[in-house]
Amino acid sequence: MRVVFSSLFKEDLTEAESRYASISPRLGDDLHARVKEAIRTIIRWKGGDHVGPHGYPSRKCRPFPYIVYYEIDGDTLHVLGLVHERRHPNYLHRKLGES
């Protein structure tokens, strides 16, 4: 499966990693590892997740309060965003509409 990361996802990941790394470099690394594992799971199962509050299929990055949102189009996984669980449901729609 081909994977395409949106610029929004890259920005969201960098911001979240920086926030956790400012607390502890190990936390920043752990968040990155959890996000990678979530994406690997999406690829392995070819999706199959429920639709999250932002209207797209999603996978949680436990124990962190972040959700990976994505779309699958044929054999391509589009990773749309990494969103904090407490963000307003319109956040992702607004951000993707600006892209």
Secondary structure, DSSP 4 states (H G I P E B T S, - for coil): -EEEE-HHHHHHHHHHHHHHHHH-HHHHHHHHHHHHHHHHHHHHHTS-PPB-TTSSBEEE-TTSSEEEEEEEETTEEEEEEEEETTS-TTHHHHHHHH-
